Amino acid sequence: MNINSIKSKINKLSVEQKKELINYIKENYSIFDEYSNIEECPYCHSVSFVKNGTRNGINRYKCKKCNKTFTYKTNTVLTGINKLTKWNEFVEDFVTLNISTIKEITQKLNVSTQTAINWRHKLLSAFISKENTFQNETVEFDEAFLLISRKGRRGMNISNPKAYKYWRQNQVGDTDYMVKVFFTYSRDNKKLDLKTSHMGRTKVKDLENYFLPNRFENISVLSDKHRSYASYFNKYNVLHKTFRSTQHVNPNDKTIHNQTINAYTKGFKDFVNKKMHGVSTKYLDFYAKWYTFMVNIKKEIEKKIDKFTTKVNFNITDKICQNILSDMNGLEFFRQTEIGFQNFLKENGRTDYGICSTHYYV
């Protein structure tokens, strides 16, 4: 099709006709379409498939082995997204690395609060399985704690809301109601990792669940003199250099500190509490992964800057779209979030789950 011929015809349209054409294109285009290369069947992973027509402008394929039909969206978080025009605007906002609040999204796109929440968490769930690995590196390690939040849940059986609010305000320090998020930062490769771990004081078993052999190999760790840290790293013969938590740096060796982690801890807490106006513990890992992604992307952008022309040889849209479309676990993780949250509460001695009315979890 001759694009120049189309352009010349567009120039002859009236203003109203041009507006109608713009809306038509928006309704039939997705930002993900240009990343829609199909390499295998999403069901049986066979590479033997054929084109099987189109639907709503999207190519469909049929697997010769399992006879199932699919598109590039199948088994990804894009499954079930129907409001394409508003979805495109939502993704464009997402790509800016500056997530709007749910209220801002509902007002801007004129969608329901539940739709905005579902879209937000669907996209974020695509990043859950993207885990960093650390090999032959020196890392800073620490933990942050945030008071458990059941934001948005119903049926919490709170008889005296004022007393409950007062109780929450007085929950400070390392209590059994604090949710721990582990922070790891590689000094060598400049990458950050965050993961929600447990509630209450950190024990050796919590560290064993985090420092898995397939993610951490031959590392040296810089941290404070937490008893559980010392016990764990000594047990597994990990080189462990320490400083007093009240000093934040070893007075005998100024390179032994975790000041970088402290900065990211503050940044994450500000992101969750100020930018997001609080996040339910159920979704805390979603936002931890998103914050990690933003930090690591910015580090990657810095590496791609041409020092002579100051141009950035990097496309953030490419990175995000490729991450989302390459993920085959995010949709199922999104659907199982409620079950995972209830298991988390149960493991940590909490019994009052409250009610989540979102149909994905029923």
C-alpha positions as CSV (number, residue, x, y, z in Angstrom):
1,M,0.0,0.0,0.0
2,N,1.4,3.4,-1.0
3,I,1.6,5.5,2.1
4,N,2.2,8.7,0.2
5,S,-1.1,8.2,-1.7
6,I,-2.9,7.8,1.6
7,K,-1.3,10.9,3.0
8,S,-2.4,12.9,0.0
9,K,-6.0,11.7,0.5
10,I,-5.9,12.5,4.2
11,N,-4.9,16.1,3.4
12,K,-8.2,16.5,1.5
13,L,-10.3,15.5,4.4
14,S,-12.3,17.9,6.6
15,V,-11.4,18.5,10.2
16,E,-14.2,16.3,11.4
17,Q,-13.3,13.5,9.0
18,K,-9.7,13.6,10.2
19,K,-10.9,13.3,13.8
20,E,-13.0,10.3,12.8
21,L,-10.0,8.7,11.1
22,I,-7.8,9.3,14.2
23,N,-10.4,7.6,16.5
24,Y,-10.7,4.7,14.0
25,I,-6.9,4.2,14.1
26,K,-6.8,4.3,17.9
27,E,-9.5,1.7,18.1
28,N,-7.6,-0.7,15.7
29,Y,-4.1,-0.3,17.0
30,S,-2.2,-1.4,20.0
31,I,1.2,-0.3,21.2
32,F,2.1,-4.0,21.4
33,D,1.2,-4.8,17.8
34,E,4.7,-4.1,16.5
35,Y,6.2,-6.6,19.0
36,S,3.9,-9.4,18.0
37,N,6.4,-11.9,16.6
38,I,5.2,-15.4,17.3
39,E,8.0,-18.0,17.7
40,E,6.0,-20.9,19.3
41,C,2.6,-22.1,20.4
42,P,1.8,-20.7,23.8
43,Y,0.1,-23.9,24.8
44,C,2.4,-26.8,23.8
45,H,5.4,-24.7,22.7
46,S,5.5,-26.3,19.3
47,V,7.2,-24.3,16.5
48,S,4.9,-25.8,13.9
49,F,2.0,-23.5,13.3
50,V,0.2,-21.7,10.5
51,K,-1.6,-18.4,10.0
52,N,-5.3,-18.7,10.6
53,G,-6.9,-15.5,9.5
54,T,-7.4,-12.3,11.5
55,R,-9.7,-11.0,14.1
56,N,-10.1,-7.3,15.0
57,G,-7.1,-6.6,12.9
58,I,-4.9,-9.1,14.8
59,N,-3.3,-12.1,13.2
60,R,-4.5,-15.5,14.5
61,Y,-2.5,-18.7,14.3
62,K,-3.3,-22.4,14.6
63,C,-0.9,-25.0,16.0
64,K,-0.4,-28.1,13.9
65,K,0.4,-30.2,17.0
66,C,-2.4,-29.3,19.5
67,N,-4.8,-27.7,17.0
68,K,-5.4,-24.7,19.3
69,T,-5.7,-21.2,17.9
70,F,-3.9,-18.2,19.4
71,T,-2.6,-14.7,18.9
72,Y,0.4,-12.9,20.3
73,K,-1.7,-11.9,23.3
74,T,-2.6,-15.5,24.3
75,N,-1.6,-16.4,27.9
76,T,-0.1,-12.9,28.5
77,V,-1.5,-10.2,30.7
78,L,-3.1,-8.7,27.5
79,T,-5.7,-11.5,27.5
80,G,-9.2,-10.0,27.9
81,I,-8.3,-6.4,27.2
82,N,-11.2,-5.1,25.0
83,K,-11.2,-1.3,25.4
84,L,-8.3,-0.8,23.0
85,T,-8.4,3.0,22.7
86,K,-8.4,3.6,26.5
87,W,-5.9,0.7,26.9
88,N,-3.5,2.4,24.6
89,E,-3.7,5.7,26.6
90,F,-3.2,3.7,29.8
91,V,-0.1,2.0,28.5
92,E,1.4,5.3,27.2
93,D,1.0,6.7,30.7
94,F,2.6,3.5,32.1
95,V,5.6,3.8,29.7
96,T,6.5,7.3,31.2
97,L,7.8,5.5,34.3
98,N,5.6,7.8,36.4
99,I,2.5,5.8,37.3
100,S,-0.6,7.9,37.7
101,T,-2.9,7.3,40.7
102,I,-6.0,5.1,40.3
103,K,-8.1,8.3,40.7
104,E,-6.2,10.1,38.0
105,I,-6.5,7.1,35.6
106,T,-10.3,6.8,36.1
107,Q,-10.8,10.5,35.5
108,K,-8.4,10.7,32.4
109,L,-9.7,7.5,30.7
110,N,-13.3,7.5,32.0
111,V,-13.1,3.9,33.2
112,S,-14.3,2.3,36.4
113,T,-12.1,2.1,39.5
114,Q,-12.0,-1.7,39.2
115,T,-11.0,-1.6,35.6
116,A,-8.1,0.8,36.4
117,I,-7.0,-1.4,39.3
118,N,-7.1,-4.6,37.1
119,W,-5.2,-3.0,34.3
120,R,-2.6,-1.6,36.6
121,H,-2.0,-4.9,38.4
122,K,-2.1,-7.0,35.2
123,L,0.8,-5.0,33.7
124,L,2.7,-5.1,37.0
125,S,2.3,-8.8,37.3
126,A,4.2,-9.3,34.1
127,F,7.3,-8.2,36.0
128,I,7.0,-10.6,38.9
129,S,8.9,-13.4,37.3
130,K,11.7,-11.2,36.1
131,E,14.3,-11.9,38.8
132,N,17.8,-10.6,39.0
133,T,20.8,-13.0,39.5
134,F,24.0,-12.1,41.4
135,Q,27.2,-14.0,40.6
136,N,30.7,-13.2,41.7
137,E,29.6,-9.8,43.0
138,T,29.8,-7.6,46.1
139,V,26.3,-6.7,47.2
140,E,24.8,-4.4,49.8
141,F,22.0,-6.0,51.7
142,D,19.3,-4.6,54.1
143,E,15.6,-4.8,54.8
144,A,12.8,-2.3,55.0
145,F,9.6,-2.8,56.9
146,L,6.1,-1.4,56.1
147,L,3.1,-1.8,58.3
148,I,0.7,-4.4,57.0
149,S,-2.0,-2.9,54.8
150,R,-5.3,-4.4,53.7
151,K,-6.3,-1.4,51.7
152,G,-9.5,-1.9,49.6
153,R,-10.7,-5.0,51.5
154,R,-14.1,-5.5,53.1
155,G,-15.4,-7.3,56.1
156,M,-12.5,-6.7,58.3
157,N,-14.7,-6.8,61.5
158,I,-13.3,-3.6,62.9
159,S,-15.7,-2.6,65.7
160,N,-14.0,0.7,66.6
161,P,-12.4,2.4,63.6
162,K,-10.9,5.2,65.7
163,A,-9.2,2.8,68.1
164,Y,-7.9,0.8,65.1
165,K,-6.5,3.9,63.5
166,Y,-4.8,4.9,66.8
167,W,-3.3,1.4,67.1
168,R,-1.9,1.6,63.5
169,Q,-0.3,5.0,64.2
170,N,1.5,3.5,67.2
171,Q,2.9,0.5,65.4
172,V,6.5,1.7,65.0
173,G,9.7,-0.2,64.9
174,D,10.3,-3.9,64.2
175,T,6.9,-5.4,65.3
176,D,5.1,-8.5,64.3
177,Y,2.7,-6.5,62.1
178,M,5.5,-5.1,59.9
179,V,6.0,-6.6,56.5
180,K,9.7,-7.1,55.5
181,V,11.0,-6.2,52.1
182,F,14.6,-7.4,51.3
183,F,16.8,-5.0,49.3
184,T,20.0,-6.2,47.5
185,Y,22.2,-3.9,45.4
186,S,25.1,-5.0,43.3
187,R,28.1,-2.6,43.4
188,D,29.6,-4.3,40.4
189,N,26.7,-4.3,38.0
190,K,24.7,-1.5,39.5
191,K,21.4,-3.5,39.7
192,L,18.8,-3.5,42.4
193,D,16.5,-6.3,43.7
194,L,13.5,-6.1,46.0
195,K,11.3,-8.9,47.3
196,T,8.6,-9.1,49.9
197,S,9.7,-11.7,52.4
198,H,7.7,-12.1,55.7
199,M,6.3,-10.4,58.8
200,G,8.0,-9.7,62.1
201,R,11.7,-10.1,63.0
202,T,13.9,-11.7,60.4
203,K,15.1,-15.2,61.0
204,V,17.6,-17.5,59.3
205,K,14.9,-19.4,57.5
206,D,13.7,-16.1,55.9
207,L,17.2,-15.5,54.5
208,E,17.4,-19.1,53.3
209,N,14.1,-18.5,51.3
210,Y,15.6,-15.4,49.7
211,F,19.3,-16.2,49.0
212,L,18.5,-19.1,46.7
213,P,21.4,-20.8,45.0
214,N,20.0,-20.2,41.5
215,R,20.0,-16.5,42.1
216,F,23.0,-15.9,44.4
217,E,26.4,-17.5,43.7
218,N,29.8,-16.6,45.1
219,I,28.8,-13.2,46.5
220,S,30.3,-11.1,49.3
221,V,27.8,-9.2,51.4
222,L,27.9,-5.8,53.1
223,S,25.3,-5.3,55.9
224,D,24.8,-4.3,59.5
225,K,25.4,-6.7,62.4
226,H,22.0,-8.3,62.5
227,R,22.2,-11.5,64.4
228,S,20.2,-13.5,61.8
229,Y,22.4,-12.1,59.1
230,A,25.6,-13.2,60.9
231,S,24.2,-16.7,61.6
232,Y,23.0,-17.2,58.0
233,F,26.2,-16.0,56.2
234,N,28.4,-17.9,58.7
235,K,26.4,-21.1,58.2
236,Y,26.7,-20.9,54.4
237,N,30.3,-19.6,54.3
238,V,29.4,-16.3,52.6
239,L,32.0,-13.5,53.0
240,H,30.2,-11.0,55.2
241,K,31.6,-7.6,56.1
242,T,29.7,-5.6,58.7
243,F,29.2,-2.3,60.4
244,R,27.1,-1.2,63.4
245,S,23.5,-0.3,62.4
246,T,23.7,3.0,64.4
247,Q,26.8,4.1,62.4
248,H,25.8,3.0,58.8
249,V,29.5,2.7,58.0
250,N,32.5,0.7,59.3
251,P,34.8,3.3,60.9
252,N,37.9,1.2,60.0
253,D,37.0,0.7,56.4
254,K,34.8,3.4,54.8
255,T,33.9,1.1,51.8
256,I,31.9,-1.2,54.1
257,H,28.5,0.5,54.2
258,N,25.0,0.2,52.6
259,Q,24.3,3.9,51.9
260,T,23.1,3.1,48.4
261,I,20.5,0.7,49.8
262,N,19.4,3.3,52.4
263,A,18.7,5.7,49.5
264,Y,16.7,3.2,47.6
265,T,14.8,2.2,50.8
266,K,13.7,5.8,51.3
267,G,12.9,6.1,47.6
268,F,10.7,3.0,47.7
269,K,8.9,4.0,50.8
270,D,8.2,7.5,49.3
271,F,7.0,5.8,46.1
272,V,4.6,3.5,48.0
273,N,3.4,5.9,50.7
274,K,3.4,9.3,49.0
275,K,3.1,8.6,45.2
276,M,0.8,5.6,45.5
277,H,-1.0,6.9,48.7
278,G,-0.4,3.5,50.3
279,V,-0.4,0.0,48.8
280,S,-2.2,-3.1,49.9
281,T,0.3,-5.7,51.2
282,K,-1.3,-8.1,48.7
283,Y,0.1,-6.0,45.8
284,L,3.4,-5.0,47.6
285,D,5.5,-7.3,45.5
286,F,4.0,-5.9,42.3
287,Y,5.1,-2.4,43.2
288,A,8.5,-3.6,44.5
289,K,9.2,-5.2,41.1
290,W,8.0,-2.1,39.3
291,Y,10.2,0.1,41.4
292,T,13.1,-2.2,40.8
293,F,12.4,-2.1,37.0
294,M,12.4,1.7,37.0
295,V,15.7,1.9,38.9
296,N,17.4,-0.7,36.7
297,I,16.1,0.9,33.5
298,K,17.4,4.3,34.5
299,K,20.8,2.7,35.2
300,E,20.7,1.0,31.8
301,I,19.7,4.3,30.1
302,E,22.8,6.0,31.7
303,K,25.0,3.3,30.2
304,K,23.4,3.9,26.7
305,I,24.0,7.7,26.7
306,D,26.4,8.7,23.9
307,K,29.0,10.8,25.8
308,F,29.8,12.8,22.7
309,T,26.3,13.7,21.4
310,T,24.4,13.3,24.7
311,K,21.8,11.2,22.8
312,V,20.2,8.2,24.5
313,N,20.5,5.0,22.4
314,F,17.6,3.4,24.2
315,N,13.9,2.9,23.7
316,I,11.9,2.4,27.0
317,T,8.8,1.3,25.0
318,D,10.8,-1.5,23.5
319,K,12.0,-2.7,26.9
320,I,8.6,-2.6,28.5
321,C,6.6,-4.2,25.7
322,Q,9.2,-7.0,25.2
323,N,9.1,-7.7,29.0
324,I,5.3,-7.9,29.0
325,L,4.9,-10.0,25.8
326,S,7.7,-12.4,26.8
327,D,6.1,-13.2,30.1
328,M,4.0,-16.4,30.2
329,N,3.4,-16.4,34.0
330,G,2.1,-13.0,34.8
331,L,-1.6,-13.6,33.9
332,E,-1.8,-16.7,36.2
333,F,0.1,-14.9,39.0
334,F,-2.4,-12.0,38.7
335,R,-5.3,-14.5,39.0
336,Q,-3.8,-16.2,42.0
337,T,-2.8,-13.1,43.9
338,E,-5.7,-13.4,46.4
339,I,-4.7,-17.0,47.2
340,G,-1.1,-16.1,47.6
341,F,-2.0,-13.2,49.9
342,Q,-4.1,-15.4,52.1
343,N,-1.3,-18.0,52.3
344,F,1.1,-15.1,53.3
345,L,-1.2,-14.0,56.1
346,K,-1.6,-17.6,57.3
347,E,2.1,-18.3,57.3
348,N,2.6,-15.2,59.4
349,G,-0.1,-16.0,62.0
350,R,-2.8,-13.7,60.7
351,T,-6.3,-15.1,60.5
352,D,-8.6,-12.2,59.5
353,Y,-8.3,-12.1,55.7
354,G,-11.2,-9.8,54.9
355,I,-13.1,-10.0,51.6
356,C,-11.8,-9.3,48.1
357,S,-14.8,-8.9,45.7
358,T,-12.7,-8.8,42.5
359,H,-14.1,-11.5,40.1
360,Y,-10.6,-12.6,39.1
361,Y,-10.1,-14.1,42.5
362,V,-13.5,-15.8,43.0
